[in-house]
Amino acid sequence: MRNSKIIMATGVAILGLTAMVGSPPADAKTKQPAAPRAFTAQEKAEGAKYHTEILKEFGGPMQSPQTAYVVRVGKNIAAQSGLGNSQDDFNVTLLNSSVNNAFALPGGYVYITRQLVALCNSEAEMAGVLGHEVGHTAARHSQKRQNNATFANILGIGGTILGSVLGDSAGWLGAVGVGLKQYAGPLAQVFSLKYSRVQEEEADDFGIRYLSKAGYDPSALSSMLNALALQTSLDSRVAGLGDNAVPEWASTHPDPARRVARAGTRSKSYPASNVRNADAHFAAIDGMLYGDDPVQGVVEGLAFIHPQLKMRFTAPTGFGIQNGNESVSINGNTGKALFTSAAFDGNRDAYISNAFKSVAGKNMAIPVRDIRRTTVNGIPAFFASSVVNTQQGQRAVSVFAYEWSPGIAFHFVTITAANARPFDGMFESMSRLSNAQAAEVKPRTLRVVTVGRTDTVASLATRMAYPSLQTERFLALNGLTFNAALRPGQKVKIVTY
């Protein structure tokens, strides 16, 4: 969460972004997806309209040595789709986000986060990710998804930020969410909604086709799907959900192992190629910022720490924290929360009332009663709760706010079952950092190293800049399994300070 501006989380309905026909038919002879017709002027205008808002919600564009590389590869793979007349018809953005995600808007707007770029182990894998996303726009999947993406449907009561907190979201292949990687923004919510099994597989087919047309190894998408499945499992463990947690996408998306195998089989329909450009990819990403950007605050285990705001709070055990550009989300099985900020003129009643209005949106009202005052670790605080009826039953909605400085307040919005109180400890954990504590927060960096004759998975994992799950993090980052054997001269990635 940035500290460069005061943000009130407000809802914006994003409906009818595209109005195109559905998926193109498959070619009867090759059984491969037929080339779609190019983007219309309307689609280009709609993509341009929402581009700025997308940048705000997903961390903003990354200005780094990696930017030109990602843009070049992204434009090349997108041009294979035939949706534009040239590479210049596509706008590819590297996002400054620590979430493994990628997506595309109609009209030629393609996005990938630096975290997902770091997870890729070759240029071909990254191109496969981007091709998959372009494939969704080629098949005009977004219209079908957005027809079911009203906030009323997400929540059952026409809410906005409530929908974002309670909503059903996942990542670029329906396998990143696990309820952990949510953003608060309404645009982010719409563009992170799950695709169906058929839509995901159709986008895979497009991505594989584009890889082959661009001269890459078409099986690169299969290996990337496998790497992301490993990372998803790790994210589940980091959040305290355990090894056997069933992710939210499991009920409607292809089984990860099945999908990896399917993509591998489909790739064999194309001419064989061994072009992956792994060395070029490693050279490009070496030294890239990894994980949270301290300017936006960092997540360390269950703690959110913002060195510039000099702030710290801790989520409950079993919950996951995800830092966004304008808010922080805290998600678990017994409740979900947002942490954000707003202007404050000293009127606590008005602040609480406005926060509830932002939660409810225009179509409903949440009654606010009994605003209470307290002090948390020397910080003046005030809070209120209410109960709303949803399709899932009664839910308690609370706003807990802190008078941080003159003119500025921060607050949590939490949603739980009516009789559950998992966030009380989190409210009480809010504290200020000393200058020395703030100075201890340092960014992590991705480094590419060459495996030596005596190096092992265990020895390289000890160099990972994390206090826990070092081996698991090293393996997931490199798309390796526990029985993987390293060879001298092989390039692998580690994370350092």
One Martini backbone bead per residue (centre of mass of N, CA, C, O) as a GRO file, in nm:
protein
  497
    1MET     BB    1   0.092   0.038   0.026
    2ARG     BB    2   0.076   0.348  -0.034
    3ASN     BB    3   0.184   0.704   0.078
    4SER     BB    4   0.119   0.932  -0.158
    5LYS     BB    5  -0.191   0.891  -0.078
    6ILE     BB    6  -0.527   0.936  -0.026
    7ILE     BB    7  -0.756   0.658   0.034
    8MET     BB    8  -1.077   0.568  -0.080
    9ALA     BB    9  -1.272   0.297  -0.094
   10THR     BB   10  -1.426   0.268  -0.404
   11GLY     BB   11  -1.687   0.202  -0.622
   12VAL     BB   12  -1.678   0.043  -0.959
   13ALA     BB   13  -1.862  -0.034  -1.222
   14ILE     BB   14  -1.777  -0.318  -1.444
   15LEU     BB   15  -1.955  -0.326  -1.742
   16GLY     BB   16  -1.944  -0.403  -2.066
   17LEU     BB   17  -1.649  -0.402  -2.193
   18THR     BB   18  -1.769  -0.608  -2.394
   19ALA     BB   19  -1.936  -0.688  -2.740
   20MET     BB   20  -1.864  -0.978  -2.830
   21VAL     BB   21  -1.814  -1.257  -2.947
   22GLY     BB   22  -1.722  -1.555  -2.908
   23SER     BB   23  -1.563  -1.816  -2.971
   24PRO     BB   24  -1.378  -1.950  -3.195
   25PRO     BB   25  -1.351  -2.182  -3.413
   26ALA     BB   26  -1.229  -2.473  -3.492
   27ASP     BB   27  -1.029  -2.628  -3.695
   28ALA     BB   28  -1.112  -2.918  -3.857
   29LYS     BB   29  -0.818  -3.027  -3.927
   30THR     BB   30  -0.631  -2.932  -3.665
   31LYS     BB   31  -0.786  -2.859  -3.391
   32GLN     BB   32  -0.734  -2.559  -3.392
   33PRO     BB   33  -0.758  -2.243  -3.330
   34ALA     BB   34  -0.891  -1.997  -3.484
   35ALA     BB   35  -0.860  -1.702  -3.614
   36PRO     BB   36  -0.942  -1.403  -3.516
   37ARG     BB   37  -1.070  -1.113  -3.509
   38ALA     BB   38  -1.006  -0.809  -3.480
   39PHE     BB   39  -1.003  -0.546  -3.312
   40THR     BB   40  -1.202  -0.303  -3.227
   41ALA     BB   41  -1.256   0.021  -3.167
   42GLN     BB   42  -1.416  -0.030  -2.907
   43GLU     BB   43  -1.208  -0.209  -2.763
   44LYS     BB   44  -0.979  -0.004  -2.762
   45ALA     BB   45  -1.131   0.212  -2.598
   46GLU     BB   46  -1.186   0.040  -2.346
   47GLY     BB   47  -0.895  -0.031  -2.275
   48ALA     BB   48  -0.799   0.265  -2.242
   49LYS     BB   49  -0.997   0.346  -2.016
   50TYR     BB   50  -0.879   0.109  -1.799
   51HIS     BB   51  -0.571   0.127  -1.776
   52THR     BB   52  -0.522   0.331  -1.543
   53GLU     BB   53  -0.676   0.171  -1.325
   54ILE     BB   54  -0.507  -0.083  -1.335
   55LEU     BB   55  -0.241   0.044  -1.246
   56LYS     BB   56  -0.339   0.129  -0.964
   57GLU     BB   57  -0.429  -0.166  -0.861
   58PHE     BB   58  -0.130  -0.312  -0.974
   59GLY     BB   59   0.131  -0.104  -0.885
   60GLY     BB   60   0.214  -0.025  -1.150
   61PRO     BB   61   0.465   0.052  -1.343
   62MET     BB   62   0.773  -0.085  -1.435
   63GLN     BB   63   1.092   0.079  -1.389
   64SER     BB   64   1.325  -0.121  -1.560
   65PRO     BB   65   1.546  -0.328  -1.715
   66GLN     BB   66   1.296  -0.536  -1.778
   67THR     BB   67   1.083  -0.388  -1.947
   68ALA     BB   68   1.181  -0.415  -2.245
   69TYR     BB   69   1.181  -0.722  -2.251
   70VAL     BB   70   0.880  -0.773  -2.192
   71VAL     BB   71   0.766  -0.605  -2.423
   72ARG     BB   72   0.896  -0.753  -2.657
   73VAL     BB   73   0.780  -1.035  -2.601
   74GLY     BB   74   0.481  -0.954  -2.580
   75LYS     BB   75   0.442  -0.835  -2.866
   76ASN     BB   76   0.525  -1.084  -3.025
   77ILE     BB   77   0.309  -1.284  -2.915
   78ALA     BB   78   0.056  -1.109  -2.973
   79ALA     BB   79   0.095  -1.092  -3.289
   80GLN     BB   80   0.014  -1.401  -3.339
   81SER     BB   81  -0.308  -1.353  -3.318
   82GLY     BB   82  -0.429  -1.117  -3.522
   83LEU     BB   83  -0.556  -0.861  -3.355
   84GLY     BB   84  -0.333  -0.713  -3.517
   85ASN     BB   85  -0.114  -0.558  -3.752
   86SER     BB   86   0.093  -0.512  -3.509
   87GLN     BB   87   0.289  -0.466  -3.236
   88ASP     BB   88   0.179  -0.163  -3.192
   89ASP     BB   89  -0.120  -0.273  -3.106
   90PHE     BB   90   0.036  -0.327  -2.834
   91ASN     BB   91   0.011  -0.313  -2.468
   92VAL     BB   92   0.284  -0.369  -2.252
   93THR     BB   93   0.295  -0.452  -1.893
   94LEU     BB   94   0.498  -0.406  -1.616
   95LEU     BB   95   0.425  -0.491  -1.290
   96ASN     BB   96   0.444  -0.367  -0.948
   97SER     BB   97   0.415  -0.689  -0.836
   98SER     BB   98   0.394  -0.970  -0.587
   99VAL     BB   99   0.209  -1.115  -0.788
  100ASN     BB  100   0.102  -1.398  -0.955
  101ASN     BB  101   0.032  -1.236  -1.266
  102ALA     BB  102  -0.200  -1.220  -1.551
  103PHE     BB  103  -0.342  -1.012  -1.819
  104ALA     BB  104  -0.619  -0.897  -2.036
  105LEU     BB  105  -0.741  -0.660  -2.260
  106PRO     BB  106  -0.926  -0.534  -2.467
  107GLY     BB  107  -0.731  -0.391  -2.739
  108GLY     BB  108  -0.413  -0.482  -2.642
  109TYR     BB  109  -0.389  -0.530  -2.323
  110VAL     BB  110  -0.093  -0.631  -2.143
  111TYR     BB  111  -0.015  -0.823  -1.836
  112ILE     BB  112   0.267  -0.842  -1.595
  113THR     BB  113   0.431  -0.946  -1.328
  114ARG     BB  114   0.733  -0.959  -1.174
  115GLN     BB  115   0.678  -1.225  -1.023
  116LEU     BB  116   0.613  -1.398  -1.277
  117VAL     BB  117   0.873  -1.348  -1.424
  118ALA     BB  118   1.049  -1.483  -1.199
  119LEU     BB  119   0.915  -1.772  -1.229
  120CYS     BB  120   1.027  -1.789  -1.488
  121ASN     BB  121   1.266  -2.013  -1.684
  122SER     BB  122   1.189  -1.854  -1.954
  123GLU     BB  123   1.094  -1.696  -2.232
  124ALA     BB  124   0.880  -1.904  -2.319
  125GLU     BB  125   0.715  -1.905  -2.059
  126MET     BB  126   0.638  -1.608  -2.069
  127ALA     BB  127   0.504  -1.623  -2.347
  128GLY     BB  128   0.287  -1.827  -2.261
  129VAL     BB  129   0.143  -1.652  -2.060
  130LEU     BB  130   0.074  -1.420  -2.258
  131GLY     BB  131  -0.071  -1.598  -2.467
  132HIS     BB  132  -0.295  -1.689  -2.283
  133GLU     BB  133  -0.417  -1.406  -2.239
  134VAL     BB  134  -0.468  -1.338  -2.534
  135GLY     BB  135  -0.659  -1.580  -2.574
  136HIS     BB  136  -0.894  -1.465  -2.412
  137THR     BB  137  -0.941  -1.227  -2.613
  138ALA     BB  138  -0.974  -1.393  -2.870
  139ALA     BB  139  -1.235  -1.547  -2.728
  140ARG     BB  140  -1.407  -1.349  -2.561
  141HIS     BB  141  -1.430  -1.407  -2.237
  142SER     BB  142  -1.497  -1.141  -2.079
  143GLN     BB  143  -1.796  -1.116  -2.135
  144LYS     BB  144  -1.888  -1.373  -1.994
  145ARG     BB  145  -1.770  -1.302  -1.717
  146GLN     BB  146  -1.908  -1.013  -1.676
  147ASN     BB  147  -2.203  -1.114  -1.678
  148ASN     BB  148  -2.113  -1.255  -1.378
  149ALA     BB  149  -1.971  -0.969  -1.228
  150THR     BB  150  -2.151  -0.860  -1.043
  151PHE     BB  151  -2.161  -0.752  -0.723
  152ALA     BB  152  -2.423  -0.887  -0.649
  153ASN     BB  153  -2.325  -1.175  -0.720
  154ILE     BB  154  -2.076  -1.190  -0.542
  155LEU     BB  155  -2.251  -1.122  -0.271
  156GLY     BB  156  -2.594  -1.075  -0.291
  157ILE     BB  157  -2.624  -0.721  -0.233
  158GLY     BB  158  -2.475  -0.490  -0.401
  159GLY     BB  159  -2.184  -0.458  -0.353
  160THR     BB  160  -1.840  -0.366  -0.348
  161ILE     BB  161  -1.617  -0.407  -0.133
  162LEU     BB  162  -1.752  -0.657  -0.034
  163GLY     BB  163  -1.702  -0.811  -0.295
  164SER     BB  164  -1.393  -0.796  -0.279
  165VAL     BB  165  -1.364  -0.951  -0.010
  166LEU     BB  166  -1.574  -1.201  -0.076
  167GLY     BB  167  -1.476  -1.277  -0.334
  168ASP     BB  168  -1.409  -1.467  -0.634
  169SER     BB  169  -1.064  -1.530  -0.679
  170ALA     BB  170  -0.791  -1.533  -0.921
  171GLY     BB  171  -0.564  -1.607  -1.141
  172TRP     BB  172  -0.445  -1.648  -1.462
  173LEU     BB  173  -0.518  -1.987  -1.423
  174GLY     BB  174  -0.686  -2.041  -1.157
  175ALA     BB  175  -0.402  -2.091  -0.949
  176VAL     BB  176  -0.347  -1.830  -0.737
  177GLY     BB  177  -0.543  -1.755  -0.515
  178VAL     BB  178  -0.649  -1.911  -0.246
  179GLY     BB  179  -0.761  -1.639  -0.110
  180LEU     BB  180  -0.480  -1.440  -0.120
  181LYS     BB  181  -0.472  -1.268  -0.417
  182GLN     BB  182  -0.623  -1.003  -0.341
  183TYR     BB  183  -0.795  -0.724  -0.444
  184ALA     BB  184  -0.992  -0.437  -0.388
  185GLY     BB  185  -1.047  -0.350  -0.656
  186PRO     BB  186  -1.291  -0.361  -0.895
  187LEU     BB  187  -1.122  -0.425  -1.142
  188ALA     BB  188  -0.964  -0.654  -1.020
  189GLN     BB  189  -1.204  -0.831  -0.966
  190VAL     BB  190  -1.299  -0.874  -1.256
  191PHE     BB  191  -0.997  -0.964  -1.368
  192SER     BB  192  -0.996  -1.218  -1.134
  193LEU     BB  193  -1.192  -1.394  -1.233
  194LYS     BB  194  -1.300  -1.685  -1.313
  195TYR     BB  195  -1.257  -1.936  -1.527
  196SER     BB  196  -1.330  -2.185  -1.710
  197ARG     BB  197  -1.230  -2.474  -1.823
  198VAL     BB  198  -1.271  -2.418  -2.123
  199GLN     BB  199  -1.131  -2.140  -2.125
  200GLU     BB  200  -0.853  -2.225  -2.025
  201GLU     BB  201  -0.798  -2.433  -2.250
  202GLU     BB  202  -0.831  -2.239  -2.485
  203ALA     BB  203  -0.600  -2.050  -2.397
  204ASP     BB  204  -0.383  -2.263  -2.412
  205ASP     BB  205  -0.408  -2.317  -2.714
  206PHE     BB  206  -0.329  -2.038  -2.801
  207GLY     BB  207  -0.053  -2.022  -2.660
  208ILE     BB  208   0.074  -2.259  -2.812
  209ARG     BB  209   0.037  -2.145  -3.094
  210TYR     BB  210   0.207  -1.885  -3.051
  211LEU     BB  211   0.471  -2.021  -2.984
  212SER     BB  212   0.510  -2.160  -3.254
  213LYS     BB  213   0.494  -1.908  -3.439
  214ALA     BB  214   0.751  -1.775  -3.276
  215GLY     BB  215   0.961  -2.042  -3.229
  216TYR     BB  216   0.890  -2.193  -2.985
  217ASP     BB  217   0.844  -2.405  -2.739
  218PRO     BB  218   0.525  -2.538  -2.691
  219SER     BB  219   0.588  -2.673  -2.393
  220ALA     BB  220   0.626  -2.420  -2.202
  221LEU     BB  221   0.343  -2.401  -2.076
  222SER     BB  222   0.350  -2.662  -1.914
  223SER     BB  223   0.592  -2.582  -1.727
  224MET     BB  224   0.453  -2.329  -1.614
  225LEU     BB  225   0.213  -2.465  -1.483
  226ASN     BB  226   0.386  -2.629  -1.287
  227ALA     BB  227   0.525  -2.392  -1.139
  228LEU     BB  228   0.258  -2.261  -1.038
  229ALA     BB  229   0.160  -2.499  -0.873
  230LEU     BB  230   0.397  -2.496  -0.675
  231GLN     BB  231   0.349  -2.202  -0.575
  232THR     BB  232   0.062  -2.241  -0.469
  233SER     BB  233   0.133  -2.447  -0.253
  234LEU     BB  234   0.322  -2.258  -0.100
  235ASP     BB  235   0.121  -2.031  -0.038
  236SER     BB  236  -0.051  -2.211   0.143
  237ARG     BB  237   0.167  -2.259   0.359
  238VAL     BB  238   0.237  -1.967   0.432
  239ALA     BB  239  -0.076  -1.919   0.524
  240GLY     BB  240  -0.157  -2.193   0.694
  241LEU     BB  241  -0.321  -2.426   0.507
  242GLY     BB  242  -0.141  -2.632   0.396
  243ASP     BB  243  -0.086  -2.900   0.177
  244ASN     BB  244  -0.418  -2.989   0.153
  245ALA     BB  245  -0.536  -2.755   0.036
  246VAL     BB  246  -0.825  -2.637  -0.125
  247PRO     BB  247  -0.863  -2.458  -0.379
  248GLU     BB  248  -1.102  -2.257  -0.522
  249TRP     BB  249  -1.051  -2.366  -0.829
  250ALA     BB  250  -1.102  -2.680  -0.817
  251SER     BB  251  -1.418  -2.697  -0.895
  252THR     BB  252  -1.372  -2.534  -1.202
  253HIS     BB  253  -1.084  -2.639  -1.258
  254PRO     BB  254  -0.831  -2.784  -1.370
  255ASP     BB  255  -0.630  -3.005  -1.292
  256PRO     BB  256  -0.306  -2.944  -1.276
  257ALA     BB  257  -0.194  -3.215  -1.385
  258ARG     BB  258  -0.387  -3.233  -1.624
  259ARG     BB  259  -0.306  -2.962  -1.755
  260VAL     BB  260  -0.014  -3.017  -1.804
  261ALA     BB  261  -0.061  -3.268  -1.982
  262ARG     BB  262  -0.235  -3.136  -2.196
  263ALA     BB  263  -0.032  -2.924  -2.293
  264GLY     BB  264   0.181  -3.130  -2.379
  265THR     BB  265   0.007  -3.272  -2.590
  266ARG     BB  266  -0.068  -3.025  -2.767
  267SER     BB  267   0.228  -2.949  -2.847
  268LYS     BB  268   0.262  -3.207  -3.046
  269SER     BB  269   0.098  -3.066  -3.293
  270TYR     BB  270   0.369  -2.930  -3.330
  271PRO     BB  271   0.654  -2.829  -3.412
  272ALA     BB  272   0.953  -2.888  -3.312
  273SER     BB  273   1.119  -2.717  -3.029
  274ASN     BB  274   1.412  -2.573  -2.833
  275VAL     BB  275   1.310  -2.280  -2.788
  276ARG     BB  276   1.366  -2.072  -2.477
  277ASN     BB  277   1.576  -1.866  -2.368
  278ALA     BB  278   1.702  -1.890  -2.074
  279ASP     BB  279   1.957  -1.714  -2.060
  280ALA     BB  280   1.819  -1.448  -2.140
  281HIS     BB  281   1.625  -1.444  -1.903
  282PHE     BB  282   1.830  -1.449  -1.670
  283ALA     BB  283   1.979  -1.191  -1.756
  284ALA     BB  284   1.728  -1.000  -1.731
  285ILE     BB  285   1.639  -1.075  -1.412
  286ASP     BB  286   1.888  -1.002  -1.286
  287GLY     BB  287   1.821  -0.794  -1.002
  288MET     BB  288   1.533  -0.809  -0.939
  289LEU     BB  289   1.271  -0.732  -0.784
  290TYR     BB  290   1.145  -0.907  -0.488
  291GLY     BB  291   0.856  -0.886  -0.392
  292ASP     BB  292   0.819  -0.647  -0.189
  293ASP     BB  293   0.783  -0.303  -0.184
  294PRO     BB  294   0.871  -0.085   0.060
  295VAL     BB  295   0.701   0.156  -0.047
  296GLN     BB  296   0.432  -0.046   0.002
  297GLY     BB  297   0.526  -0.255   0.173
  298VAL     BB  298   0.550  -0.553   0.384
  299VAL     BB  299   0.554  -0.912   0.405
  300GLU     BB  300   0.601  -1.098   0.723
  301GLY     BB  301   0.421  -1.335   0.724
  302LEU     BB  302   0.180  -1.191   0.946
  303ALA     BB  303   0.319  -0.920   0.870
  304PHE     BB  304   0.275  -0.569   0.834
  305ILE     BB  305   0.521  -0.341   0.684
  306HIS     BB  306   0.580   0.024   0.700
  307PRO     BB  307   0.852   0.228   0.680
  308GLN     BB  308   0.725   0.511   0.605
  309LEU     BB  309   0.478   0.496   0.811
  310LYS     BB  310   0.551   0.336   1.064
  311MET     BB  311   0.412   0.034   1.041
  312ARG     BB  312   0.223  -0.231   1.228
  313PHE     BB  313   0.076  -0.560   1.166
  314THR     BB  314  -0.124  -0.861   1.259
  315ALA     BB  315  -0.234  -1.149   1.157
  316PRO     BB  316  -0.398  -1.417   1.182
  317THR     BB  317  -0.388  -1.732   1.215
  318GLY     BB  318  -0.442  -1.861   0.885
  319PHE     BB  319  -0.373  -1.604   0.734
  320GLY     BB  320  -0.357  -1.387   0.452
  321ILE     BB  321  -0.134  -1.151   0.300
  322GLN     BB  322  -0.207  -0.870   0.068
  323ASN     BB  323  -0.042  -0.635  -0.118
  324GLY     BB  324  -0.147  -0.332  -0.244
  325ASN     BB  325  -0.168  -0.019  -0.381
  326GLU     BB  326  -0.444   0.068  -0.184
  327SER     BB  327  -0.426  -0.209  -0.019
  328VAL     BB  328  -0.500  -0.460   0.229
  329SER     BB  329  -0.530  -0.812   0.244
  330ILE     BB  330  -0.728  -1.039   0.462
  331ASN     BB  331  -0.737  -1.402   0.443
  332GLY     BB  332  -0.986  -1.650   0.539
  333ASN     BB  333  -1.215  -1.888   0.654
  334THR     BB  334  -1.345  -1.664   0.889
  335GLY     BB  335  -1.239  -1.412   0.711
  336LYS     BB  336  -1.229  -1.066   0.588
  337ALA     BB  337  -0.999  -0.795   0.479
  338LEU     BB  338  -0.933  -0.439   0.492
  339PHE     BB  339  -0.664  -0.197   0.431
  340THR     BB  340  -0.688   0.162   0.466
  341SER     BB  341  -0.747   0.507   0.359
  342ALA     BB  342  -0.829   0.850   0.480
  343ALA     BB  343  -0.959   1.130   0.527
  344PHE     BB  344  -0.924   1.352   0.830
  345ASP     BB  345  -1.116   1.599   1.043
  346GLY     BB  346  -1.210   1.457   1.340
  347ASN     BB  347  -1.471   1.304   1.242
  348ARG     BB  348  -1.567   1.000   1.338
  349ASP     BB  349  -1.855   0.958   1.239
  350ALA     BB  350  -1.798   1.027   0.940
  351TYR     BB  351  -1.581   0.819   0.886
  352ILE     BB  352  -1.745   0.566   0.944
  353SER     BB  353  -1.977   0.625   0.751
  354ASN     BB  354  -1.802   0.635   0.490
  355ALA     BB  355  -1.692   0.349   0.511
  356PHE     BB  356  -1.969   0.207   0.489
  357LYS     BB  357  -2.046   0.329   0.216
  358SER     BB  358  -1.813   0.201   0.059
  359VAL     BB  359  -1.905  -0.086   0.114
  360ALA     BB  360  -2.208  -0.069   0.005
  361GLY     BB  361  -2.283   0.153  -0.173
  362LYS     BB  362  -2.582   0.245  -0.351
  363ASN     BB  363  -2.784  -0.026  -0.285
  364MET     BB  364  -2.710   0.015   0.026
  365ALA     BB  365  -2.749  -0.001   0.386
  366ILE     BB  366  -2.552   0.048   0.683
  367PRO     BB  367  -2.596   0.039   1.000
  368VAL     BB  368  -2.484   0.285   1.245
  369ARG     BB  369  -2.364   0.204   1.575
  370ASP     BB  370  -2.187   0.264   1.831
  371ILE     BB  371  -1.931   0.454   1.856
  372ARG     BB  372  -1.607   0.378   1.956
  373ARG     BB  373  -1.341   0.422   2.195
  374THR     BB  374  -0.975   0.402   2.188
  375THR     BB  375  -0.650   0.245   2.260
  376VAL     BB  376  -0.354   0.158   2.053
  377ASN     BB  377  -0.052   0.181   2.139
  378GLY     BB  378  -0.120   0.509   2.163
  379ILE     BB  379  -0.357   0.498   1.953
  380PRO     BB  380  -0.614   0.643   1.834
  381ALA     BB  381  -0.947   0.492   1.839
  382PHE     BB  382  -1.224   0.366   1.625
  383PHE     BB  383  -1.554   0.191   1.626
  384ALA     BB  384  -1.774  -0.036   1.428
  385SER     BB  385  -2.082  -0.232   1.392
  386SER     BB  386  -2.255  -0.474   1.176
  387VAL     BB  387  -2.544  -0.628   1.010
  388VAL     BB  388  -2.582  -0.848   0.730
  389ASN     BB  389  -2.760  -0.975   0.455
  390THR     BB  390  -2.694  -1.276   0.284
  391GLN     BB  391  -2.671  -1.562   0.096
  392GLN     BB  392  -2.480  -1.677   0.347
  393GLY     BB  393  -2.593  -1.487   0.553
  394GLN     BB  394  -2.490  -1.350   0.828
  395ARG     BB  395  -2.287  -1.045   0.856
  396ALA     BB  396  -2.009  -0.898   0.992
  397VAL     BB  397  -1.941  -0.544   0.997
  398SER     BB  398  -1.626  -0.367   1.028
  399VAL     BB  399  -1.480  -0.061   1.169
  400PHE     BB  400  -1.127   0.012   1.222
  401ALA     BB  401  -0.977   0.308   1.351
  402TYR     BB  402  -0.695   0.545   1.301
  403GLU     BB  403  -0.521   0.819   1.437
  404TRP     BB  404  -0.229   0.896   1.286
  405SER     BB  405  -0.272   1.196   1.173
  406PRO     BB  406  -0.316   1.492   1.061
  407GLY     BB  407  -0.568   1.410   0.822
  408ILE     BB  408  -0.515   1.095   0.904
  409ALA     BB  409  -0.649   0.767   0.838
  410PHE     BB  410  -0.696   0.427   0.936
  411HIS     BB  411  -0.857   0.113   0.812
  412PHE     BB  412  -1.067  -0.150   0.882
  413VAL     BB  413  -1.239  -0.405   0.695
  414THR     BB  414  -1.472  -0.649   0.816
  415ILE     BB  415  -1.568  -1.002   0.749
  416THR     BB  416  -1.805  -1.212   0.915
  417ALA     BB  417  -1.948  -1.394   1.102
  418ALA     BB  418  -2.171  -1.291   1.335
  419ASN     BB  419  -2.002  -1.481   1.573
  420ALA     BB  420  -1.721  -1.373   1.478
  421ARG     BB  421  -1.357  -1.286   1.610
  422PRO     BB  422  -1.057  -1.291   1.448
  423PHE     BB  423  -0.960  -0.956   1.460
  424ASP     BB  424  -0.888  -0.846   1.742
  425GLY     BB  425  -0.575  -0.884   1.745
  426MET     BB  426  -0.519  -0.705   1.500
  427PHE     BB  427  -0.619  -0.439   1.611
  428GLU     BB  428  -0.408  -0.455   1.863
  429SER     BB  429  -0.131  -0.465   1.678
  430MET     BB  430  -0.110  -0.182   1.625
  431SER     BB  431   0.194   0.004   1.531
  432ARG     BB  432   0.482   0.180   1.576
  433LEU     BB  433   0.780   0.268   1.433
  434SER     BB  434   1.091   0.303   1.450
  435ASN     BB  435   1.359   0.409   1.289
  436ALA     BB  436   1.518   0.145   1.321
  437GLN     BB  437   1.294  -0.049   1.223
  438ALA     BB  438   1.255   0.079   0.942
  439ALA     BB  439   1.560   0.035   0.846
  440GLU     BB  440   1.537  -0.291   0.837
  441VAL     BB  441   1.384  -0.260   0.575
  442LYS     BB  442   1.437  -0.469   0.290
  443PRO     BB  443   1.492  -0.558  -0.015
  444ARG     BB  444   1.448  -0.799  -0.254
  445THR     BB  445   1.654  -1.015  -0.469
  446LEU     BB  446   1.718  -1.144  -0.777
  447ARG     BB  447   1.933  -1.431  -0.839
  448VAL     BB  448   2.174  -1.559  -1.062
  449VAL     BB  449   2.318  -1.886  -1.052
  450THR     BB  450   2.585  -2.116  -1.057
  451VAL     BB  451   2.635  -2.440  -1.043
  452GLY     BB  452   2.834  -2.626  -0.855
  453ARG     BB  453   2.992  -2.917  -0.770
  454THR     BB  454   2.886  -2.883  -0.446
  455ASP     BB  455   2.608  -2.824  -0.507
  456THR     BB  456   2.281  -2.804  -0.361
  457VAL     BB  457   1.972  -2.762  -0.268
  458ALA     BB  458   2.043  -2.708   0.028
  459SER     BB  459   2.272  -2.495  -0.010
  460LEU     BB  460   2.104  -2.291  -0.182
  461ALA     BB  461   1.861  -2.252   0.015
  462THR     BB  462   2.028  -2.097   0.241
  463ARG     BB  463   2.027  -1.825   0.048
  464MET     BB  464   1.752  -1.762   0.124
  465ALA     BB  465   1.560  -1.464   0.224
  466TYR     BB  466   1.438  -1.668   0.462
  467PRO     BB  467   1.319  -1.813   0.769
  468SER     BB  468   1.137  -2.008   0.584
  469LEU     BB  469   1.105  -2.243   0.349
  470GLN     BB  470   1.365  -2.255   0.165
  471THR     BB  471   1.342  -2.506  -0.010
  472GLU     BB  472   1.058  -2.457  -0.123
  473ARG     BB  473   1.125  -2.184  -0.255
  474PHE     BB  474   1.348  -2.279  -0.443
  475LEU     BB  475   1.188  -2.489  -0.602
  476ALA     BB  476   0.955  -2.310  -0.704
  477LEU     BB  477   1.129  -2.091  -0.847
  478ASN     BB  478   1.261  -2.347  -1.037
  479GLY     BB  479   1.062  -2.587  -1.099
  480LEU     BB  480   1.112  -2.801  -0.861
  481THR     BB  481   1.167  -3.098  -0.711
  482PHE     BB  482   1.281  -3.289  -0.447
  483ASN     BB  483   1.431  -3.496  -0.669
  484ALA     BB  484   1.618  -3.299  -0.779
  485ALA     BB  485   1.901  -3.261  -1.002
  486LEU     BB  486   2.192  -3.101  -1.007
  487ARG     BB  487   2.411  -2.927  -1.236
  488PRO     BB  488   2.689  -2.826  -1.343
  489GLY     BB  489   2.617  -2.495  -1.481
  490GLN     BB  490   2.354  -2.441  -1.376
  491LYS     BB  491   2.081  -2.225  -1.366
  492VAL     BB  492   1.969  -2.034  -1.080
  493LYS     BB  493   1.745  -1.914  -0.831
  494ILE     BB  494   1.762  -1.650  -0.593
  495VAL     BB  495   1.710  -1.484  -0.271
  496THR     BB  496   1.807  -1.157  -0.170
  497TYR     BB  497   1.924  -0.853  -0.009
   0.00000   0.00000   0.00000
